[in-house]
Amino acid sequence: MPKPVTPRLAADAIIELTDRPGRPIVLIERRYPPPGWAIPGGFVDIGERLEQAAVREALEETALRVTLRALLGVYSDPRRDPRGHTVTAVYVAEATGEPRAQDDARHLAVFPVDALPERLAFDHALVLDDYRRFRDSGAVAPLRGDPDNL
């Protein structure tokens, strides 16, 4: 039986720096297309849990050892990644220390939640809107899509 063709699976971590006032977040500027600022994350390896992938990718891209706090949501719009259908689990994480751009991060910056860059990659503007709501109210990302097909 042939393997089914499925979307690629990714895990991302919105990293709050708990040792800085206001708990700003870490974003990376992507080295490879698509361009823009992005939440640190990447593809899940075979045999790896989503949570492990989020922690590994955060370390690889930012040099930060993170602690996952919550699952913000799962993002599965087939159009969210111009490279192809990718589904990602986005976690809220905490870290302390000085982040450094590594791996496929061209640059890295720390941003207050109310002063994010305009050019965000993928659907990260939507994800970060959900994150702001989570920070204000504790509410995770809403279910999206056609309610008749959920």
N, C-alpha and C positions, 0 to 999 in steps of 0.2 A: 504494500500500500504506500503510495507517495505521501511525503510530508505535506501537511496543509500549508498554504500560503497565508500568513497572518501579519498583522502590523508588527513593527519593531517595538520593543519595550524599553522604556527609559525610566530613570528616577532622578529627581531634582531636589535640592535642599535650599530653602530660603534661610540664609544664615543670619541670625541676629547676634550682634556683638554685645554680650551682656556686660562687658567691662567698660563700655562707653555710654555717656549720657544719651538717653532717648532710644537706646537699643537700635542703632542704625543697621542696615543690611548690606551684605557683600554682593556685588554683581561683577561679572566678568565681561570684558569685551572680547567677542569671539575672534579667534585667529583664522578660522576657516569659514567658508560660506555655510549658512546665510549670515550676513554681517549683522552687527548690532550688539547691544548689551543684553546679557542673559543671566538667568538664575543658574548657579553652578549645578551641573548634572551631566548625565550621559547614559549610554546604553547599559543594560543589565547583561552581565556575563552568564553563560550557561552554568547552571548549578548554584547561582547566587540569588539570595533573597533581595527583594526590592530595597529593604532597609539597609542591607549591606552595601548595595550598589550606591545608594544615596550618600552614605558615609564615605565610601571609597572615592567616589567622584569629587566630593567636597574636598577631601584631602589632596587628591591629584591636581585639582585646579586652583586651590586657594592656600594650600599648606596648613589648613586648620583642621584640628580634630573636633568634630562636631558631636553633639548629643541631640538625637531626634526627640522632639517634644510632642508633635502631633502630625497626623496625616491631614493636610489641607484639602486635598481632593485628587481625583483622577481625571485627566484631560485627554479626550479621545477623538476630538473632531478630526476627521480624515484630512482636513486642509490645514491643520495647525503647523505642520512642518513641510516646507517646500521640497524637501528631499524625498518625501514619501510618507505614507501613513505611519505615524508614530504615536503610541500611547504612553503617557507619563504619569507616574505617581509623584505628587509634589508634597514634600514634608516641610514642616517648620522646625528649624534646628537652632541650637545655641552654641556659641563658641566664645573663647577669649583669646586675646593675643593679636599679633600683627599678621594679617593675611598677605600673601605674596602670589602674584600671577605665575602660574605654572602650567605645564602640559599644553592643552589647546586654548589657553587663555592668553590673548595678546596683551591685554591690560586688565587691571583690577581696580575697583574703587569702592569706597564705602559711602553709602547714601542714606540720608534721613528718609524715612518713609514718605514724607510729604514733598520731597525734592528729587524724584527719580528722573533718569535721563529720558529724553523723548524717543530715541531710536532703540526700541526693544526688539529682540529677535523673537521668532515663533509667535506664540499667543501669550507671551509673558506680560503684556499690558493687562490682559484679562486676568491672568493668574495673580498678578500683583494687586489688582483691584480686589480680588477675593481675599488676598492676604490682609489688605488694609481693613476689610470688614471683619476678618477673623481677629485681628489685633484689637479692634474697637469693641467687638461683641462676643468673641469666642465662637462665632458661627462658622462652620466649615463651608466649603464651596457648595453652591446649590447644584442640584441635578440639572443637566442641560439636555436639550434635544426635544424631539417631538414627543409630548406626553403620551400619545397613543401608541408609541413604539417603545416605551421604557419597559 
